[in-house]
C-alpha cells in the first residue's frame, strides 16, 4: 500500500549527526492521520487503524522500527518511538 506522506511527517535521519530515534506523541500521530485522511475519517485517539496507517507511513519515510507505548499519565493514549536502522548495533 502506498501512502502519500504529509510534508510535516517526520523523515528518517540522513546522516550520522541526525537523531537516530524520535518520539512522536499521540496528538501528533492523530493530527498526521487526520491531515492525510480528511474530515471523513477524523480520529481523536490512536487506535488500531491509526497505528496501522502510521506504521506504514513511517516505513515509507525511512524508519526501520516503529514501536507504540502508552504515554505517561494518559491512559489509552499511545506515543510512537521511531528508530532508524543505521543506529541498530549488533
Biopython code that builds the backbone (N, CA, C, O; Angstrom):
import numpy as np
from Bio.PDB.StructureBuilder import StructureBuilder

atoms = [
    (1, "UNK", "N", (0.846, -1.174, 0.000)),
    (1, "UNK", "CA", (0.000, 0.000, 0.000)),
    (1, "UNK", "C", (0.896, 1.242, 0.000)),
    (1, "UNK", "O", (1.816, 1.347, 0.811)),
    (2, "UNK", "N", (0.626, 2.171, -0.902)),
    (2, "UNK", "CA", (1.381, 3.412, -0.969)),
    (2, "UNK", "C", (0.600, 4.512, -0.264)),
    (2, "UNK", "O", (-0.595, 4.696, -0.495)),
    (3, "UNK", "N", (1.292, 5.229, 0.590)),
    (3, "UNK", "CA", (0.688, 6.315, 1.358)),
    (3, "UNK", "C", (1.328, 7.621, 0.915)),
    (3, "UNK", "O", (2.549, 7.709, 0.784)),
    (4, "UNK", "N", (0.507, 8.630, 0.687)),
    (4, "UNK", "CA", (1.026, 9.953, 0.396)),
    (4, "UNK", "C", (1.348, 10.620, 1.724)),
    (4, "UNK", "O", (0.459, 10.871, 2.538)),
    (5, "UNK", "N", (2.624, 10.904, 1.932)),
    (5, "UNK", "CA", (3.063, 11.483, 3.202)),
    (5, "UNK", "C", (2.876, 12.992, 3.207)),
    (5, "UNK", "O", (3.141, 13.670, 2.215)),
    (6, "UNK", "N", (2.420, 13.498, 4.329)),
    (6, "UNK", "CA", (2.301, 14.940, 4.502)),
    (6, "UNK", "C", (3.709, 15.514, 4.616)),
    (6, "UNK", "O", (4.635, 14.814, 5.025)),
    (7, "UNK", "N", (3.871, 16.761, 4.261)),
    (7, "UNK", "CA", (5.205, 17.371, 4.293)),
    (7, "UNK", "C", (5.785, 17.444, 5.691)),
    (7, "UNK", "O", (7.004, 17.522, 5.848)),
    (8, "UNK", "N", (4.938, 17.419, 6.712)),
    (8, "UNK", "CA", (5.446, 17.504, 8.080)),
    (8, "UNK", "C", (5.579, 16.140, 8.759)),
    (8, "UNK", "O", (5.814, 16.066, 9.965)),
    (9, "UNK", "N", (5.429, 15.057, 7.983)),
    (9, "UNK", "CA", (5.656, 13.726, 8.559)),
    (9, "UNK", "C", (7.150, 13.601, 8.840)),
    (9, "UNK", "O", (7.960, 13.954, 7.983)),
    (10, "UNK", "N", (7.538, 13.106, 10.021)),
    (10, "UNK", "CA", (8.974, 13.031, 10.357)),
    (10, "UNK", "C", (9.717, 12.051, 9.448)),
    (10, "UNK", "O", (9.353, 10.879, 9.347)),
    (11, "UNK", "N", (10.754, 12.549, 8.796)),
    (11, "UNK", "CA", (11.543, 11.681, 7.923)),
    (11, "UNK", "C", (12.714, 11.092, 8.703)),
    (11, "UNK", "O", (13.184, 11.665, 9.685)),
    (12, "UNK", "N", (13.165, 9.944, 8.242)),
    (12, "UNK", "CA", (14.287, 9.265, 8.888)),
    (12, "UNK", "C", (15.562, 10.075, 8.698)),
    (12, "UNK", "O", (15.688, 10.819, 7.726)),
    (13, "UNK", "N", (16.510, 9.934, 9.624)),
    (13, "UNK", "CA", (17.759, 10.677, 9.520)),
    (13, "UNK", "C", (18.539, 10.302, 8.274)),
    (13, "UNK", "O", (18.503, 9.161, 7.813)),
    (14, "UNK", "N", (19.246, 11.291, 7.739)),
    (14, "UNK", "CA", (20.028, 11.056, 6.537)),
    (14, "UNK", "C", (21.514, 10.904, 6.804)),
    (14, "UNK", "O", (22.232, 10.389, 5.946)),
    (15, "UNK", "N", (21.998, 11.327, 7.947)),
    (15, "UNK", "CA", (23.422, 11.266, 8.238)),
    (15, "UNK", "C", (23.690, 10.890, 9.676)),
    (15, "UNK", "O", (22.761, 10.714, 10.465)),
    (16, "UNK", "N", (24.951, 10.768, 10.015)),
    (16, "UNK", "CA", (25.332, 10.333, 11.356)),
    (16, "UNK", "C", (25.026, 11.382, 12.427)),
    (16, "UNK", "O", (24.917, 11.035, 13.603)),
    (17, "UNK", "N", (24.887, 12.643, 12.051)),
    (17, "UNK", "CA", (24.640, 13.685, 13.043)),
    (17, "UNK", "C", (23.158, 13.832, 13.379)),
    (17, "UNK", "O", (22.812, 14.473, 14.371)),
    (18, "UNK", "N", (22.288, 13.250, 12.571)),
    (18, "UNK", "CA", (20.858, 13.332, 12.839)),
    (18, "UNK", "C", (20.480, 12.455, 14.035)),
    (18, "UNK", "O", (21.200, 11.521, 14.387)),
    (19, "UNK", "N", (19.355, 12.770, 14.641)),
    (19, "UNK", "CA", (18.866, 11.974, 15.762)),
    (19, "UNK", "C", (18.426, 10.604, 15.254)),
    (19, "UNK", "O", (17.621, 10.528, 14.326)),
    (20, "UNK", "N", (18.938, 9.513, 15.845)),
    (20, "UNK", "CA", (18.606, 8.172, 15.370)),
    (20, "UNK", "C", (17.219, 7.694, 15.797)),
    (20, "UNK", "O", (16.677, 6.758, 15.209)),
    (21, "UNK", "N", (16.647, 8.329, 16.813)),
    (21, "UNK", "CA", (15.337, 7.940, 17.331)),
    (21, "UNK", "C", (14.483, 9.189, 17.502)),
    (21, "UNK", "O", (14.989, 10.296, 17.684)),
    (22, "UNK", "N", (13.183, 8.978, 17.439)),
    (22, "UNK", "CA", (12.263, 10.094, 17.589)),
    (22, "UNK", "C", (11.001, 9.604, 18.272)),
    (22, "UNK", "O", (10.438, 8.583, 17.878)),
    (23, "UNK", "N", (10.551, 10.323, 19.293)),
    (23, "UNK", "CA", (9.287, 10.017, 19.950)),
    (23, "UNK", "C", (8.226, 10.943, 19.354)),
    (23, "UNK", "O", (8.394, 12.162, 19.317)),
    (24, "UNK", "N", (7.141, 10.343, 18.894)),
    (24, "UNK", "CA", (6.035, 11.113, 18.318)),
    (24, "UNK", "C", (4.844, 10.972, 19.255)),
    (24, "UNK", "O", (4.314, 9.872, 19.405)),
    (25, "UNK", "N", (4.407, 12.067, 19.893)),
    (25, "UNK", "CA", (3.286, 11.984, 20.824)),
    (25, "UNK", "C", (1.973, 11.677, 20.107)),
    (25, "UNK", "O", (1.833, 11.905, 18.905)),
    (26, "UNK", "N", (1.027, 11.158, 20.864)),
    (26, "UNK", "CA", (-0.249, 10.735, 20.283)),
    (26, "UNK", "C", (-0.957, 11.880, 19.563)),
    (26, "UNK", "O", (-1.556, 11.662, 18.509)),
    (27, "UNK", "N", (-0.902, 13.079, 20.102)),
    (27, "UNK", "CA", (-1.578, 14.211, 19.457)),
    (27, "UNK", "C", (-1.028, 14.456, 18.054)),
    (27, "UNK", "O", (-1.781, 14.783, 17.137)),
    (28, "UNK", "N", (0.283, 14.297, 17.887)),
    (28, "UNK", "CA", (0.884, 14.492, 16.562)),
    (28, "UNK", "C", (0.527, 13.336, 15.628)),
    (28, "UNK", "O", (0.288, 13.556, 14.440)),
    (29, "UNK", "N", (0.488, 12.104, 16.150)),
    (29, "UNK", "CA", (0.104, 10.955, 15.332)),
    (29, "UNK", "C", (-1.309, 11.161, 14.786)),
    (29, "UNK", "O", (-1.556, 10.974, 13.595)),
    (30, "UNK", "N", (-2.226, 11.546, 15.665)),
    (30, "UNK", "CA", (-3.620, 11.762, 15.262)),
    (30, "UNK", "C", (-3.717, 12.924, 14.264)),
    (30, "UNK", "O", (-4.467, 12.839, 13.291)),
    (31, "UNK", "N", (-2.971, 13.999, 14.495)),
    (31, "UNK", "CA", (-3.001, 15.139, 13.578)),
    (31, "UNK", "C", (-2.501, 14.742, 12.190)),
    (31, "UNK", "O", (-3.080, 15.156, 11.186)),
    (32, "UNK", "N", (-1.440, 13.947, 12.123)),
    (32, "UNK", "CA", (-0.921, 13.474, 10.836)),
    (32, "UNK", "C", (-1.943, 12.586, 10.130)),
    (32, "UNK", "O", (-2.162, 12.715, 8.926)),
    (33, "UNK", "N", (-2.564, 11.685, 10.889)),
    (33, "UNK", "CA", (-3.593, 10.796, 10.323)),
    (33, "UNK", "C", (-4.761, 11.616, 9.777)),
    (33, "UNK", "O", (-5.210, 11.391, 8.653)),
    (34, "UNK", "N", (-5.249, 12.561, 10.569)),
    (34, "UNK", "CA", (-6.389, 13.369, 10.139)),
    (34, "UNK", "C", (-6.051, 14.223, 8.924)),
    (34, "UNK", "O", (-6.890, 14.401, 8.040)),
    (35, "UNK", "N", (-4.837, 14.751, 8.870)),
    (35, "UNK", "CA", (-4.418, 15.552, 7.716)),
    (35, "UNK", "C", (-4.351, 14.698, 6.450)),
    (35, "UNK", "O", (-4.653, 15.176, 5.357)),
    (36, "UNK", "N", (-3.958, 13.447, 6.601)),
    (36, "UNK", "CA", (-3.847, 12.549, 5.445)),
    (36, "UNK", "C", (-5.192, 12.012, 4.977)),
    (36, "UNK", "O", (-5.345, 11.668, 3.805)),
    (37, "UNK", "N", (-6.164, 11.937, 5.874)),
    (37, "UNK", "CA", (-7.441, 11.313, 5.534)),
    (37, "UNK", "C", (-8.610, 12.275, 5.396)),
    (37, "UNK", "O", (-9.681, 11.865, 4.947)),
    (38, "UNK", "N", (-8.448, 13.507, 5.757)),
    (38, "UNK", "CA", (-9.541, 14.465, 5.636)),
    (38, "UNK", "C", (-10.600, 14.283, 6.715)),
    (38, "UNK", "O", (-10.455, 13.457, 7.617)),
    (39, "UNK", "N", (-11.638, 15.049, 6.610)),
    (39, "UNK", "CA", (-12.657, 15.084, 7.656)),
    (39, "UNK", "C", (-13.551, 13.845, 7.695)),
    (39, "UNK", "O", (-14.203, 13.594, 8.708)),
    (40, "UNK", "N", (-13.592, 13.074, 6.621)),
    (40, "UNK", "CA", (-14.467, 11.895, 6.612)),
    (40, "UNK", "C", (-13.981, 10.771, 7.513)),
    (40, "UNK", "O", (-14.771, 9.904, 7.888)),
    (41, "UNK", "N", (-12.712, 10.763, 7.867)),
    (41, "UNK", "CA", (-12.162, 9.730, 8.754)),
    (41, "UNK", "C", (-11.488, 10.353, 9.967)),
    (41, "UNK", "O", (-10.498, 9.818, 10.466)),
    (42, "UNK", "N", (-12.006, 11.464, 10.441)),
    (42, "UNK", "CA", (-11.414, 12.185, 11.565)),
    (42, "UNK", "C", (-11.344, 11.292, 12.817)),
    (42, "UNK", "O", (-12.337, 10.680, 13.211)),
    (43, "UNK", "N", (-10.173, 11.232, 13.420)),
    (43, "UNK", "CA", (-9.954, 10.442, 14.635)),
    (43, "UNK", "C", (-9.502, 11.351, 15.765)),
    (43, "UNK", "O", (-8.927, 12.415, 15.536)),
    (44, "UNK", "N", (-9.773, 10.909, 16.998)),
    (44, "UNK", "CA", (-9.343, 11.641, 18.188)),
    (44, "UNK", "C", (-8.304, 10.872, 18.987)),
    (44, "UNK", "O", (-7.585, 11.453, 19.800)),
    (45, "UNK", "N", (-8.221, 9.547, 18.756)),
    (45, "UNK", "CA", (-7.312, 8.691, 19.518)),
    (45, "UNK", "C", (-6.518, 7.784, 18.593)),
    (45, "UNK", "O", (-6.904, 7.539, 17.450)),
    (46, "UNK", "N", (-5.403, 7.294, 19.113)),
    (46, "UNK", "CA", (-4.579, 6.336, 18.372)),
    (46, "UNK", "C", (-5.157, 4.947, 18.626)),
    (46, "UNK", "O", (-5.007, 4.389, 19.713)),
    (47, "UNK", "N", (-5.805, 4.409, 17.632)),
    (47, "UNK", "CA", (-6.403, 3.077, 17.710)),
    (47, "UNK", "C", (-5.770, 2.197, 16.639)),
    (47, "UNK", "O", (-4.831, 2.613, 15.961)),
    (48, "UNK", "N", (-6.278, 1.000, 16.494)),
    (48, "UNK", "CA", (-5.687, 0.001, 15.603)),
    (48, "UNK", "C", (-5.479, 0.527, 14.169)),
    (48, "UNK", "O", (-4.399, 0.367, 13.601)),
    (49, "UNK", "N", (-6.500, 1.146, 13.596)),
    (49, "UNK", "CA", (-6.367, 1.620, 12.212)),
    (49, "UNK", "C", (-5.377, 2.783, 12.092)),
    (49, "UNK", "O", (-4.685, 2.899, 11.081)),
    (50, "UNK", "N", (-5.304, 3.638, 13.107)),
    (50, "UNK", "CA", (-4.347, 4.744, 13.102)),
    (50, "UNK", "C", (-2.930, 4.192, 13.256)),
    (50, "UNK", "O", (-2.009, 4.653, 12.581)),
    (51, "UNK", "N", (-2.754, 3.217, 14.131)),
    (51, "UNK", "CA", (-1.436, 2.578, 14.303)),
    (51, "UNK", "C", (-0.980, 1.930, 13.003)),
    (51, "UNK", "O", (0.180, 2.065, 12.615)),
    (52, "UNK", "N", (-1.886, 1.226, 12.329)),
    (52, "UNK", "CA", (-1.533, 0.559, 11.067)),
    (52, "UNK", "C", (-1.112, 1.582, 10.019)),
    (52, "UNK", "O", (-0.112, 1.390, 9.327)),
    (53, "UNK", "N", (-1.871, 2.668, 9.899)),
    (53, "UNK", "CA", (-1.529, 3.716, 8.935)),
    (53, "UNK", "C", (-0.186, 4.347, 9.290)),
    (53, "UNK", "O", (0.670, 4.511, 8.421)),
    (54, "UNK", "N", (0.005, 4.704, 10.568)),
    (54, "UNK", "CA", (1.230, 5.371, 10.993)),
    (54, "UNK", "C", (2.452, 4.469, 10.775)),
    (54, "UNK", "O", (3.507, 4.940, 10.352)),
    (55, "UNK", "N", (2.304, 3.182, 11.064)),
    (55, "UNK", "CA", (3.402, 2.234, 10.871)),
    (55, "UNK", "C", (3.813, 2.179, 9.408)),
    (55, "UNK", "O", (5.002, 2.235, 9.096)),
    (56, "UNK", "N", (2.848, 2.070, 8.513)),
    (56, "UNK", "CA", (3.147, 2.018, 7.076)),
    (56, "UNK", "C", (3.764, 3.334, 6.604)),
    (56, "UNK", "O", (4.727, 3.326, 5.837)),
    (57, "UNK", "N", (3.221, 4.453, 7.050)),
    (57, "UNK", "CA", (3.748, 5.760, 6.652)),
    (57, "UNK", "C", (5.180, 5.943, 7.149)),
    (57, "UNK", "O", (6.024, 6.472, 6.425)),
    (58, "UNK", "N", (5.457, 5.513, 8.370)),
    (58, "UNK", "CA", (6.805, 5.646, 8.932)),
    (58, "UNK", "C", (7.808, 4.792, 8.165)),
    (58, "UNK", "O", (8.939, 5.218, 7.928)),
    (59, "UNK", "N", (7.398, 3.596, 7.781)),
    (59, "UNK", "CA", (8.289, 2.740, 6.979)),
    (59, "UNK", "C", (8.595, 3.396, 5.635)),
    (59, "UNK", "O", (9.733, 3.362, 5.165)),
    (60, "UNK", "N", (7.576, 3.991, 5.020)),
    (60, "UNK", "CA", (7.795, 4.675, 3.744)),
    (60, "UNK", "C", (8.677, 5.903, 3.901)),
    (60, "UNK", "O", (9.348, 6.314, 2.954)),
    (61, "UNK", "N", (8.680, 6.494, 5.101)),
    (61, "UNK", "CA", (9.522, 7.665, 5.363)),
    (61, "UNK", "C", (10.954, 7.274, 5.728)),
    (61, "UNK", "O", (11.794, 8.145, 5.953)),
    (62, "UNK", "N", (11.238, 5.966, 5.789)),
    (62, "UNK", "CA", (12.601, 5.512, 6.025)),
    (62, "UNK", "C", (12.906, 4.993, 7.412)),
    (62, "UNK", "O", (14.050, 4.636, 7.693)),
    (63, "UNK", "N", (11.908, 4.941, 8.296)),
    (63, "UNK", "CA", (12.132, 4.413, 9.646)),
    (63, "UNK", "C", (12.083, 2.897, 9.592)),
    (63, "UNK", "O", (11.225, 2.326, 8.920)),
    (64, "UNK", "N", (13.002, 2.237, 10.298)),
    (64, "UNK", "CA", (13.061, 0.778, 10.247)),
    (64, "UNK", "C", (12.251, 0.105, 11.347)),
    (64, "UNK", "O", (11.771, -1.013, 11.161)),
    (65, "UNK", "N", (12.093, 0.765, 12.487)),
    (65, "UNK", "CA", (11.305, 0.194, 13.583)),
    (65, "UNK", "C", (10.332, 1.238, 14.103)),
    (65, "UNK", "O", (10.672, 2.411, 14.257)),
    (66, "UNK", "N", (9.122, 0.788, 14.368)),
    (66, "UNK", "CA", (8.095, 1.648, 14.925)),
    (66, "UNK", "C", (7.488, 0.905, 16.103)),
    (66, "UNK", "O", (6.968, -0.199, 15.944)),
    (67, "UNK", "N", (7.554, 1.508, 17.285)),
    (67, "UNK", "CA", (7.018, 0.876, 18.481)),
    (67, "UNK", "C", (6.062, 1.849, 19.160)),
    (67, "UNK", "O", (6.341, 3.045, 19.252)),
    (68, "UNK", "N", (4.943, 1.334, 19.629)),
    (68, "UNK", "CA", (3.959, 2.159, 20.313)),
    (68, "UNK", "C", (4.016, 1.881, 21.809)),
    (68, "UNK", "O", (4.139, 0.735, 22.242)),
    (69, "UNK", "N", (3.925, 2.956, 22.587)),
    (69, "UNK", "CA", (3.962, 2.877, 24.037)),
    (69, "UNK", "C", (2.864, 3.748, 24.619)),
    (69, "UNK", "O", (2.501, 4.775, 24.045)),
    (70, "UNK", "N", (2.338, 3.332, 25.759)),
    (70, "UNK", "CA", (1.376, 4.175, 26.465)),
    (70, "UNK", "C", (2.087, 5.424, 26.956)),
    (70, "UNK", "O", (3.200, 5.348, 27.475)),
    (71, "UNK", "N", (1.449, 6.567, 26.792)),
    (71, "UNK", "CA", (2.028, 7.816, 27.283)),
    (71, "UNK", "C", (1.845, 7.913, 28.792)),
    (71, "UNK", "O", (0.850, 7.444, 29.344)),
    (72, "UNK", "N", (2.798, 8.513, 29.431)),
    (72, "UNK", "CA", (2.758, 8.705, 30.882)),
    (72, "UNK", "C", (1.574, 9.593, 31.255)),
    (72, "UNK", "O", (1.354, 10.635, 30.638)),
    (73, "UNK", "N", (0.820, 9.181, 32.258)),
    (73, "UNK", "CA", (-0.339, 9.920, 32.757)),
    (73, "UNK", "C", (-1.410, 10.178, 31.704)),
    (73, "UNK", "O", (-2.157, 11.152, 31.799)),
    (74, "UNK", "N", (-1.484, 9.321, 30.717)),
    (74, "UNK", "CA", (-2.501, 9.466, 29.670)),
    (74, "UNK", "C", (-3.017, 8.077, 29.302)),
    (74, "UNK", "O", (-2.570, 7.492, 28.315)),
    (75, "UNK", "N", (-3.948, 7.548, 30.084)),
    (75, "UNK", "CA", (-4.441, 6.196, 29.824)),
    (75, "UNK", "C", (-5.027, 6.067, 28.415)),
    (75, "UNK", "O", (-5.745, 6.946, 27.939)),
    (76, "UNK", "N", (-4.709, 4.971, 27.778)),
    (76, "UNK", "CA", (-5.176, 4.647, 26.431)),
    (76, "UNK", "C", (-4.687, 5.640, 25.381)),
    (76, "UNK", "O", (-5.310, 5.784, 24.329)),
    (77, "UNK", "N", (-3.589, 6.320, 25.654)),
    (77, "UNK", "CA", (-3.022, 7.268, 24.711)),
    (77, "UNK", "C", (-1.622, 6.779, 24.340)),
    (77, "UNK", "O", (-0.757, 6.641, 25.205)),
    (78, "UNK", "N", (-1.408, 6.522, 23.061)),
    (78, "UNK", "CA", (-0.166, 5.910, 22.615)),
    (78, "UNK", "C", (0.748, 6.893, 21.895)),
    (78, "UNK", "O", (0.315, 7.625, 21.006)),
    (79, "UNK", "N", (2.010, 6.899, 22.288)),
    (79, "UNK", "CA", (3.058, 7.610, 21.567)),
    (79, "UNK", "C", (3.797, 6.569, 20.736)),
    (79, "UNK", "O", (3.682, 5.369, 20.985)),
    (80, "UNK", "N", (4.552, 7.031, 19.752)),
    (80, "UNK", "CA", (5.324, 6.111, 18.929)),
    (80, "UNK", "C", (6.807, 6.438, 19.046)),
    (80, "UNK", "O", (7.197, 7.603, 19.122)),
    (81, "UNK", "N", (7.610, 5.407, 19.060)),
    (81, "UNK", "CA", (9.054, 5.551, 19.018)),
    (81, "UNK", "C", (9.498, 5.099, 17.635)),
    (81, "UNK", "O", (9.270, 3.953, 17.246)),
    (82, "UNK", "N", (10.132, 6.002, 16.896)),
    (82, "UNK", "CA", (10.645, 5.686, 15.562)),
    (82, "UNK", "C", (12.152, 5.490, 15.675)),
    (82, "UNK", "O", (12.847, 6.306, 16.279)),
    (83, "UNK", "N", (12.649, 4.411, 15.093)),
    (83, "UNK", "CA", (14.071, 4.082, 15.170)),
    (83, "UNK", "C", (14.608, 3.907, 13.749)),
    (83, "UNK", "O", (14.003, 3.220, 12.925)),
    (84, "UNK", "N", (15.743, 4.533, 13.479)),
    (84, "UNK", "CA", (16.365, 4.408, 12.159)),
    (84, "UNK", "C", (17.345, 3.250, 12.182)),
    (84, "UNK", "O", (18.115, 3.105, 13.131)),
    (85, "UNK", "N", (17.324, 2.423, 11.143)),
    (85, "UNK", "CA", (18.123, 1.194, 11.118)),
    (85, "UNK", "C", (19.626, 1.441, 11.189)),
    (85, "UNK", "O", (20.362, 0.555, 11.623)),
    (86, "UNK", "N", (20.097, 2.587, 10.788)),
    (86, "UNK", "CA", (21.534, 2.868, 10.848)),
    (86, "UNK", "C", (22.042, 2.891, 12.270)),
    (86, "UNK", "O", (23.249, 2.788, 12.488)),
    (87, "UNK", "N", (21.152, 3.026, 13.258)),
    (87, "UNK", "CA", (21.574, 3.091, 14.654)),
    (87, "UNK", "C", (21.556, 1.737, 15.339)),
    (87, "UNK", "O", (22.028, 1.609, 16.469)),
    (88, "UNK", "N", (21.014, 0.719, 14.667)),
    (88, "UNK", "CA", (20.965, -0.603, 15.276)),
    (88, "UNK", "C", (22.368, -1.182, 15.336)),
    (88, "UNK", "O", (23.126, -1.084, 14.371)),
    (89, "UNK", "N", (22.710, -1.777, 16.451)),
    (89, "UNK", "CA", (24.054, -2.339, 16.626)),
    (89, "UNK", "C", (23.955, -3.790, 17.021)),
    (89, "UNK", "O", (23.009, -4.204, 17.692)),
    (90, "UNK", "N", (24.938, -4.561, 16.599)),
    (90, "UNK", "CA", (24.982, -5.999, 16.958)),
    (90, "UNK", "C", (25.765, -6.200, 18.227)),
    (90, "UNK", "O", (25.914, -7.332, 18.688)),
]
sb = StructureBuilder()
sb.init_structure("model")
sb.init_model(0)
sb.init_chain("A")
sb.init_seg("    ")
for serial, (resi, resn, name, xyz) in enumerate(atoms, 1):
    if name == "N":
        sb.init_residue(resn, " ", resi, " ")
    sb.init_atom(name, np.array(xyz, "f"), 0.0, 1.0, " ", f" {name:<3s}", serial, name[0])
structure = sb.get_structure()
